[in-house]
């Protein structure tokens, strides 16, 4: 039976338009935070981050005490590495290496060997080579009038977990490359225009602007990533960013990308992305980021879900607003707060074809003394229509981490994490046994240059 024009208009009106997410977001709270930031910033201003990636506060949280001595003979390795890095830096070359391997014990003893709702650390009761990363940059932080480039290559189980959609079909994996345990996490060119305090243009494979955590485990306080990082936001994009340094303490970033974790677009519409970064001093950072655009796969791509994706794939917008606050009240003591609100038309699992929304909050505290670091994360994530996790549910989790740096680059870390849902979603030791909770203990060895 044909659908009447009136019913079609009604169904379209139920979806998300580009401004509805802005109307639902708690802007009063955000504006109050910004106003307080500008009023209390009595310390000398320091430059806001130019480039708009999520790493600045992640790096500050995992910063080590520079005075601790590496365990012999690792001190010799550190000294030789520092000499090599200095030699490369003098030639405007950046070299980065990273490695992570871990054993994760799951008290539920899942029959499939997978930790539930852990997209980036899913191996249960086994040792896994998680990630080897090689990064090469040529003048990656260009001065005015200069070009720069950076390539970041991931290998290992982790690389397959963070695979992008390289052919735009909406299915991963479905090409030879997408089955490989190798992935280009970043590959971009940058050019710095002398306009005011600087206009940095960056294009290619890019890390998302959103989130309080990053993909690399060694740059985070916690070994595992939060539900917010796994389900509320994208990870990578293909497109272009432009970052303008408004003042020494404020930077604006805007851009266009082909979508969430895509190389080739799965529909015919780009998404808009942006960020406001405010950093009045070294003790406080505020990042407000957002992305909006159609993300559902269009027919005839095999990943489309007819009839809604075929009919409305270019008008069903997905939008997320992400707020991150970083605070360092005392040397070695860091706090990071993260709030996400997202919405998408036609994405509900509870009521197929209807509007869906999700939201969440996380708080991370860490303290670093000498070679030791302790980290605590608490989080809450609501996926009321099941659009992000596949099941309508509310989740919360607590993670406690301890890390010791054996040298400037090598570390050992352990983590206890408890996950809880209001639904029985966590896999047990048989296919028909499900739990409402999940407890894991992870032991990791990592290296970061």
Secondary structure, 3 states (H helix, E strand, C coil): CCCCHHHHHHHHHHCCCCCHHHHHCCHHHHHHHHHHHHHHCCCCCCCCCCCCCCHHHHHHHCCCCCCCCCCCCHHHHHHHHHHHHHHHHCCCEEEEEEEEEEEEEECCCCCCCECCCCCCCCECCEEEEEEEEEEEEECCCCCCCCEEEEEEEEECHHHHHCCCECCCCCCCCCCHHHHCCEEEEEEEEEEEECCCCCEEEEEEEEECCCCCCCCCHHHCCCCCCCHHHHHHCCCEEEEEEEEEECCCCEEEEEEEECCCCECCCCCCCCEEEEEEEEEEECCEEEEEEEEEEECCCCCCCCCCCCCHHHHHCCCCEEEEEEEEEEEEEECCEEEEEEEEEEEECCCCCCCCCCCEEEEEEEEEEEEEECCEEEEEEEEEEEECCCCCCCCCEEEEEEEEEEEEECCCCEEEEEEEEEEEECCCCEECCCCCCEECEEEEEEEEEEEEC
